Amino acid sequence: MNLDTVTILTDTLDALGTVLIGVAALSVHRRVLSDAKISRKVVTAMRLEQFIGVAGICMIIASFLVKIIF
């Protein structure tokens, strides 16, 4: 394997691992939000965190695509 192949492979694994961690965190948020015993402040904070998490995952994917394309 040459250096370009190794770089692409490591970038791919890094991006996939990071996205999987983000998806796991978001799924935990979704489960906690379905519990009716939490306060409105917590629900509001968790919804903001979900939005930030989705935005972060999108940025990771965009960064990966830029690395691969250019």
Secondary structure, DSSP 8 states (H G I E B T S, - for coil): --HHHHHHHHHHHHHHHHHHHHHHHHHHHHHHHT-TTS-HHHHHHHHHHHHHHHHHHHHHHHHHHHHHH-
